[in-house]
Amino acid sequence: MKVGIVGGGFMGLVLAHEISKTNTKVKVFESDSQLGGLATHYDFGSFIWDKFYHVILPTDNHLINLINDIGLEESLQWRRSMTGYYVNKKFYSISSSKEFLLFPALNIFDKIKLAYTIFYGSKIKDRKKLEGISVRDWLVKMGGEKTYEKFWSPLLKAKLGDNHDRVSAVFIWTYIKRLFQARSSAAQKEHMGYVSGGYKTIFDSIQQLLNEKGSEAITNASIERIEPNPLGGITLHHNGGEEHFDKVIFTAPLNILEKVSSPDLFMLSNNKEAVEYLGVICMALITKEPLTPYYVLNIADKEVPFTGVIGMSSLVDLEQTDGSYITYFPKYITADHDYWCKSNEELEAIFLDGVRRLYPEYDMKAVQSVHMNKAFKVQPLQVLNYSDIIPKIKTKHSDFFVLNTSQFVNDTLNNNSVVNHVQSFMNDFKIELSSKPKTKIENTL
């Protein structure tokens, strides 16, 4: 049995790992020069770390189990993290229950409403009743206008940018379920984790395990056509050649599916309203001195051009980054935003001006290097009644499967959710693997 996987992002690699554990040979095709997709690594000069920021929560059980499964349990590091808010030109820490109670932007009654919103949201089981109400309307209804403007609005902007008012309450429901469970029940303090070496360590480990099983993941693989094989299975045309597989799983975005796959393989519902995606422009500053004590700083200031500050070095040991501090400044925007038309030099000037505005006393001579990275499609914008507009995919061939993040409805897009979806898929796919191929296809791996 041979399985081909189109897409070497986090989902494709985890899927390949799970399939290879059944002693099935797998080949992963990634169009980029690096594996990992949004979780890939980046050369910052004196060290290599994640291109975009990632963190592991204590409640990310699916992801943690994967890390243990690939032999990296000793590489998983836990640290206390801090959360800050920038409101009314001042910085506030809300990293403990005591600090939260002292948070001056909200009075005691607002804080009670906020606590009730979090508690109530964490108990909701059915997302459907939240799909028809905007996140703003729901949060204002639950906790009032002031609580929304001073607490929730900056948090939503940090993840969704200027489009935060357009999403349904489902988004904050999934966020509450995941992030607010990160607090230790014993100490009521936030703890977050990372793997030594970043996600590159995870991908290197998966690649090694694949190779040991006679499987592989290749990069710079340009998929030109996917079509049924007359003798059985699926044929992949790539880089001017072709390979035959008993089964193929497609994990890349839907627009690529439509472009390269034969209509004999799938059917995609045509909805009047297209799924809208958010992209990210993310500046990473490498500095000799720390910028922020917080892992996450939520910003309630429209004059600041980025939607949050991620102090990765408040979490990650400096030995991981060659003694330098790394801080990310993300800006989440839609496809029509004018930032996409600006050069890296123009964006760098805009973002650095925002850093000076936020930290006027910081000595910018401590900046060692500036890196601008972009990703055009990061996550779907979960607008009202989002599940009704998601294109419905129906595969028309028994050997062709589609598994990608466009179908996420009840989850925020994070790596723990990806592992969970892969494991759910494998529950059924193992039955497929146990059946004999209809036609024997020569092993080309």
C-alpha positions as CSV (number, residue, x, y, z in Angstrom):
1,M,0.0,0.0,0.0
2,K,1.4,3.4,-1.0
3,V,-0.2,6.7,0.1
4,G,0.6,10.1,-1.3
5,I,-0.1,13.3,0.6
6,V,-0.3,16.7,-1.1
7,G,0.8,19.4,1.2
8,G,3.8,19.3,3.6
9,G,2.4,21.7,6.2
10,F,1.9,20.7,9.8
11,M,-1.3,18.7,8.9
12,G,0.4,16.8,6.1
13,L,3.4,15.9,8.2
14,V,1.4,14.7,11.2
15,L,-0.9,12.7,8.9
16,A,2.2,11.1,7.3
17,H,3.5,10.2,10.7
18,E,0.3,8.6,11.8
19,I,-0.1,6.6,8.5
20,S,3.6,5.4,8.6
21,K,2.9,3.9,12.0
22,T,0.7,1.4,10.3
23,N,3.8,0.3,8.2
24,T,2.3,1.9,5.1
25,K,4.7,3.8,2.9
26,V,4.0,7.5,2.5
27,K,5.3,10.2,0.3
28,V,4.6,13.9,1.2
29,F,4.7,16.6,-1.6
30,E,5.4,20.2,-0.5
31,S,5.5,23.0,-3.0
32,D,7.6,25.3,-0.9
33,S,11.4,25.0,-0.3
34,Q,10.7,24.1,3.4
35,L,8.3,21.8,5.2
36,G,5.9,23.1,7.9
37,G,3.7,25.7,6.2
38,L,2.8,28.4,8.7
39,A,4.8,26.5,11.4
40,T,8.0,26.5,9.4
41,H,11.3,27.9,10.6
42,Y,13.3,31.0,9.6
43,D,17.0,31.9,9.6
44,F,17.4,35.0,11.8
45,G,21.1,35.1,11.3
46,S,22.8,33.8,14.4
47,F,20.0,31.3,15.1
48,I,17.0,29.5,13.6
49,W,13.5,29.8,15.1
50,D,9.9,29.7,14.1
51,K,9.0,32.1,11.2
52,F,5.8,33.0,13.0
53,Y,5.0,32.8,16.7
54,H,3.7,29.6,18.2
55,V,3.0,28.4,21.8
56,I,1.9,25.2,23.5
57,L,-0.7,25.3,26.2
58,P,-1.0,22.8,29.1
59,T,-4.4,21.8,27.7
60,D,-3.1,21.0,24.2
61,N,-3.4,17.3,24.9
62,H,-3.4,16.2,21.3
63,L,-0.3,18.2,20.4
64,I,1.5,17.2,23.6
65,N,0.8,13.5,22.9
66,L,2.2,13.9,19.4
67,I,5.4,15.5,20.9
68,N,5.7,12.5,23.2
69,D,5.0,10.0,20.5
70,I,7.9,11.3,18.3
71,G,10.3,11.1,21.2
72,L,10.6,14.8,22.1
73,E,9.0,14.7,25.6
74,E,12.3,15.8,27.1
75,S,12.5,18.7,24.7
76,L,9.2,20.2,25.9
77,Q,9.9,23.2,28.1
78,W,7.3,24.8,30.4
79,R,7.6,28.4,31.6
80,R,5.4,30.8,33.4
81,S,4.1,33.5,31.0
82,M,2.7,36.9,31.5
83,T,-0.1,38.7,29.8
84,G,-0.3,42.5,29.5
85,Y,-2.7,45.2,28.3
86,Y,-1.8,48.5,26.8
87,V,-4.7,50.8,27.6
88,N,-4.8,54.7,27.9
89,K,-1.1,54.9,27.1
90,K,-0.2,52.6,30.1
91,F,0.9,49.0,30.5
92,Y,-0.9,46.7,32.9
93,S,-0.2,43.1,33.8
94,I,-3.1,40.7,34.2
95,S,-1.1,37.5,34.6
96,S,-2.6,36.4,37.9
97,S,-6.0,36.6,39.6
98,K,-4.7,39.3,41.9
99,E,-3.5,41.5,39.0
100,F,-6.8,40.9,37.2
101,L,-8.7,42.1,40.2
102,L,-6.5,45.2,40.4
103,F,-6.8,45.9,36.6
104,P,-7.9,49.6,36.8
105,A,-9.5,49.8,33.4
106,L,-12.5,47.8,34.8
107,N,-14.4,48.3,38.0
108,I,-15.4,45.4,40.3
109,F,-18.8,45.0,38.7
110,D,-17.3,44.9,35.2
111,K,-14.8,42.2,36.4
112,I,-17.7,40.1,37.8
113,K,-19.4,40.4,34.4
114,L,-16.2,39.4,32.7
115,A,-15.7,36.4,34.9
116,Y,-19.3,35.3,34.3
117,T,-18.8,35.6,30.5
118,I,-15.8,33.4,30.6
119,F,-17.5,30.8,32.9
120,Y,-20.7,30.8,30.8
121,G,-18.8,30.6,27.5
122,S,-16.7,27.7,28.7
123,K,-19.9,25.7,29.5
124,I,-21.6,26.2,26.1
125,K,-21.8,22.9,24.2
126,D,-23.7,23.9,21.0
127,R,-21.8,26.4,18.8
128,K,-24.9,26.8,16.4
129,K,-26.7,29.2,18.7
130,L,-23.6,31.5,18.6
131,E,-23.2,31.5,14.8
132,G,-26.1,34.0,14.3
133,I,-24.8,36.7,16.6
134,S,-21.7,38.9,16.2
135,V,-18.9,38.5,18.7
136,R,-19.3,42.1,19.7
137,D,-23.1,41.9,20.3
138,W,-22.7,38.7,22.3
139,L,-19.9,40.0,24.5
140,V,-21.7,43.4,25.1
141,K,-24.9,41.5,26.0
142,M,-22.9,39.3,28.4
143,G,-20.6,41.8,30.0
144,G,-21.5,45.3,29.0
145,E,-20.0,47.9,26.6
146,K,-17.2,49.0,28.9
147,T,-15.9,45.4,29.4
148,Y,-16.0,44.9,25.7
149,E,-14.1,48.0,24.8
150,K,-11.5,47.7,27.6
151,F,-10.9,44.0,27.6
152,W,-12.3,42.0,24.7
153,S,-11.8,44.4,21.9
154,P,-8.0,44.5,22.2
155,L,-7.8,40.8,22.5
156,L,-9.9,40.3,19.3
157,K,-7.9,42.9,17.4
158,A,-4.7,41.0,18.3
159,K,-6.1,37.9,16.5
160,L,-8.3,39.4,13.8
161,G,-7.2,43.0,13.2
162,D,-9.7,45.5,11.9
163,N,-12.2,42.7,11.1
164,H,-12.8,41.7,14.7
165,D,-16.3,43.1,14.7
166,R,-17.3,41.0,11.7
167,V,-16.9,37.5,13.2
168,S,-19.6,35.5,15.0
169,A,-19.5,34.7,18.7
170,V,-18.2,31.2,17.8
171,F,-14.7,32.7,17.5
172,I,-14.5,33.9,21.1
173,W,-16.2,30.7,22.3
174,T,-13.5,28.6,20.9
175,Y,-10.9,31.0,22.2
176,I,-12.3,30.9,25.7
177,K,-12.3,27.1,25.7
178,R,-8.7,26.9,24.7
179,L,-6.8,29.9,26.1
180,F,-8.4,30.5,29.4
181,Q,-7.9,26.9,30.4
182,A,-4.1,27.5,30.2
183,R,-4.1,28.8,33.7
184,S,-2.8,26.4,36.3
185,S,-5.7,25.3,38.5
186,A,-3.3,25.2,41.5
187,A,-1.5,28.5,41.1
188,Q,-3.9,30.4,38.9
189,K,-0.9,31.5,36.8
190,E,-0.4,31.1,33.1
191,H,2.1,28.5,31.9
192,M,3.0,27.9,28.3
193,G,5.4,25.7,26.6
194,Y,7.7,25.3,23.6
195,V,10.0,22.6,22.1
196,S,13.7,23.2,22.2
197,G,14.7,24.3,18.7
198,G,11.2,25.4,17.8
199,Y,8.9,23.6,15.4
200,K,11.9,22.7,13.2
201,T,12.8,20.1,15.9
202,I,9.4,18.6,15.6
203,F,9.5,18.4,11.8
204,D,13.1,17.1,11.8
205,S,12.0,14.3,14.1
206,I,9.0,13.4,12.0
207,Q,11.1,13.3,8.9
208,Q,13.6,11.0,10.5
209,L,10.9,8.7,11.6
210,L,9.4,8.7,8.1
211,N,12.7,7.8,6.6
212,E,13.2,5.0,9.0
213,K,9.9,3.6,7.8
214,G,10.9,3.9,4.2
215,S,8.7,7.0,3.6
216,E,9.7,10.5,2.8
217,A,8.7,14.1,2.5
218,I,10.0,16.2,-0.5
219,T,10.0,19.9,-1.0
220,N,9.9,22.1,-4.2
221,A,7.3,19.6,-5.5
222,S,5.1,21.3,-8.1
223,I,1.9,19.3,-8.4
224,E,0.6,19.8,-11.9
225,R,-2.3,17.3,-12.0
226,I,-4.1,14.7,-9.9
227,E,-6.3,12.2,-11.7
228,P,-7.6,8.7,-11.4
229,N,-5.4,5.9,-12.6
230,P,-7.1,3.6,-15.1
231,L,-5.5,0.6,-13.3
232,G,-6.7,1.7,-9.9
233,G,-5.6,4.3,-7.4
234,I,-4.5,7.9,-8.1
235,T,-1.8,9.4,-10.3
236,L,0.1,12.5,-9.3
237,H,1.8,14.5,-12.0
238,H,4.6,16.7,-10.5
239,N,7.8,18.3,-11.7
240,G,7.3,17.0,-15.2
241,G,6.9,13.3,-14.1
242,E,4.2,11.1,-12.6
243,E,3.8,8.7,-9.7
244,H,1.1,6.3,-8.9
245,F,-0.4,5.7,-5.4
246,D,-3.1,3.4,-4.0
247,K,-4.5,6.4,-2.1
248,V,-4.0,10.2,-2.1
249,I,-4.9,12.6,0.6
250,F,-5.1,16.3,-0.3
251,T,-4.3,18.7,2.6
252,A,-3.5,22.0,0.7
253,P,-6.0,24.9,0.3
254,L,-9.2,24.5,-1.7
255,N,-8.2,26.9,-4.5
256,I,-5.2,24.6,-5.3
257,L,-7.6,21.6,-5.1
258,E,-9.7,23.1,-7.8
259,K,-6.7,24.0,-9.9
260,V,-4.9,20.7,-10.0
261,S,-7.4,17.9,-9.3
262,S,-9.5,16.2,-11.9
263,P,-13.3,16.8,-11.6
264,D,-13.6,13.0,-11.5
265,L,-12.1,13.1,-8.0
266,F,-14.2,15.6,-6.1
267,M,-17.3,17.8,-6.1
268,L,-17.2,21.2,-4.4
269,S,-20.4,23.1,-3.6
270,N,-20.6,26.5,-5.1
271,N,-21.8,29.0,-2.5
272,K,-22.8,32.6,-3.3
273,E,-20.7,33.9,-0.5
274,A,-17.0,33.0,-0.7
275,V,-14.9,32.2,2.4
276,E,-12.8,35.2,3.3
277,Y,-9.3,34.6,4.7
278,L,-7.1,36.7,7.0
279,G,-3.5,37.0,6.3
280,V,-0.7,38.3,8.5
281,I,2.2,40.6,8.1
282,C,4.6,40.0,11.0
283,M,7.7,41.9,11.9
284,A,10.3,40.1,14.1
285,L,12.8,42.3,15.9
286,I,16.1,40.7,17.1
287,T,17.5,42.9,19.9
288,K,20.2,43.0,22.5
289,E,17.8,44.1,25.2
290,P,14.3,43.0,26.0
291,L,11.3,45.0,24.8
292,T,8.5,43.5,26.9
293,P,8.1,41.3,29.9
294,Y,4.9,39.9,28.5
295,Y,4.4,36.9,26.2
296,V,1.3,38.6,24.9
297,L,0.6,42.3,25.0
298,N,-2.9,43.2,23.8
299,I,-3.1,46.8,22.5
300,A,-6.0,49.1,22.8
301,D,-4.6,51.9,20.8
302,K,-5.7,52.6,17.2
303,E,-2.5,54.6,16.5
304,V,-0.3,51.5,16.8
305,P,0.0,49.8,13.4
306,F,0.3,46.2,14.7
307,T,-2.4,44.3,16.5
308,G,-0.3,42.9,19.4
309,V,3.2,42.3,20.7
310,I,4.5,38.8,21.3
311,G,7.6,38.7,23.5
312,M,8.8,35.2,22.6
313,S,12.0,35.7,24.7
314,S,9.8,36.1,27.8
315,L,9.0,32.4,27.4
316,V,12.0,30.9,25.4
317,D,15.4,30.6,27.0
318,L,18.0,33.0,25.5
319,E,20.3,30.1,24.7
320,Q,17.7,29.1,22.1
321,T,18.2,32.5,20.3
322,D,22.0,32.9,20.7
323,G,21.6,35.3,23.6
324,S,19.4,37.7,21.6
325,Y,15.7,38.7,22.3
326,I,13.1,38.0,19.7
327,T,9.8,39.9,19.6
328,Y,7.0,39.5,17.0
329,F,4.7,42.3,15.9
330,P,1.7,40.8,13.9
331,K,-0.9,42.6,11.9
332,Y,-3.9,40.5,10.7
333,I,-5.5,41.8,7.5
334,T,-7.8,40.7,4.7
335,A,-6.8,40.2,1.1
336,D,-7.8,43.7,0.0
337,H,-5.7,45.6,2.6
338,D,-3.3,48.1,1.1
339,Y,-0.4,46.7,3.2
340,W,0.0,43.9,0.7
341,C,1.0,46.4,-1.9
342,K,3.7,47.9,0.2
343,S,7.4,46.9,0.0
344,N,9.1,45.3,3.0
345,E,11.0,48.6,3.5
346,E,7.8,50.6,3.7
347,L,6.2,48.1,6.1
348,E,9.4,48.1,8.2
349,A,9.2,51.9,8.5
350,I,5.6,51.8,9.6
351,F,6.0,49.0,12.1
352,L,9.2,50.5,13.6
353,D,7.4,53.8,14.0
354,G,4.8,51.9,16.0
355,V,7.5,50.4,18.2
356,R,8.9,53.9,19.0
357,R,5.4,55.1,19.8
358,L,4.7,52.1,22.1
359,Y,8.2,52.2,23.7
360,P,9.4,55.8,23.5
361,E,12.2,55.2,26.1
362,Y,13.6,52.1,24.4
363,D,17.0,52.6,22.9
364,M,16.6,51.5,19.2
365,K,20.3,51.0,19.0
366,A,19.7,47.7,20.7
367,V,17.9,46.5,17.5
368,Q,20.2,43.9,15.8
369,S,18.1,43.0,12.8
370,V,14.5,43.4,11.5
371,H,12.6,40.7,9.6
372,M,9.3,41.2,7.7
373,N,7.4,38.0,7.0
374,K,4.0,37.5,5.3
375,A,1.4,34.8,5.0
376,F,-1.5,35.6,2.7
377,K,-3.9,32.9,4.0
378,V,-3.7,32.2,7.7
379,Q,-7.2,31.5,8.8
380,P,-10.8,31.8,7.6
381,L,-12.8,34.8,8.9
382,Q,-15.6,33.2,10.9
383,V,-18.4,35.6,9.9
384,L,-22.0,35.1,10.9
385,N,-23.4,31.7,10.0
386,Y,-19.9,30.6,8.8
387,S,-20.8,26.9,8.7
388,D,-23.4,27.6,6.1
389,I,-20.9,29.2,3.6
390,I,-18.1,26.7,4.0
391,P,-17.7,24.9,0.6
392,K,-18.9,21.3,1.1
393,I,-16.4,18.8,-0.3
394,K,-17.5,15.4,-1.6
395,T,-14.9,13.1,-2.9
396,K,-16.1,11.0,-5.9
397,H,-13.3,8.5,-5.9
398,S,-12.8,5.8,-3.2
399,D,-9.0,6.4,-3.2
400,F,-9.0,10.2,-3.0
401,F,-9.5,12.1,0.3
402,V,-9.5,15.7,1.3
403,L,-8.4,16.9,4.8
404,N,-7.6,20.6,5.3
405,T,-8.2,23.5,7.6
406,S,-11.1,25.0,5.5
407,Q,-13.4,22.6,7.3
408,F,-12.6,23.8,10.8
409,V,-15.9,25.0,12.3
410,N,-15.7,24.3,16.0
411,D,-12.1,25.1,16.5
412,T,-9.7,28.0,16.3
413,L,-6.9,27.3,13.9
414,N,-4.0,26.1,16.1
415,N,-1.7,23.1,15.9
416,N,-3.5,21.2,18.7
417,S,-6.7,21.3,16.7
418,V,-4.8,20.1,13.6
419,V,-3.6,17.1,15.4
420,N,-7.1,16.4,16.7
421,H,-8.5,16.5,13.2
422,V,-5.8,14.2,11.9
423,Q,-6.5,11.7,14.6
424,S,-10.2,11.8,13.9
425,F,-9.5,11.3,10.2
426,M,-7.2,8.3,11.0
427,N,-10.0,6.5,12.9
428,D,-11.7,5.9,9.5
429,F,-8.7,5.9,7.3
430,K,-7.2,2.9,9.1
431,I,-10.1,0.8,7.8
432,E,-9.1,1.9,4.3
433,L,-5.5,1.0,4.9
434,S,-6.5,-2.5,6.1
435,S,-8.2,-3.3,2.8
436,K,-6.3,-4.6,-0.1
437,P,-5.8,-2.3,-3.1
438,K,-8.1,-3.1,-6.0
439,T,-5.1,-3.2,-8.3
440,K,-1.4,-3.7,-7.5
441,I,0.6,-0.6,-8.4
442,E,4.3,-0.9,-8.7
443,N,6.2,0.6,-5.8
444,T,7.8,3.9,-6.9
445,L,8.8,5.2,-3.6
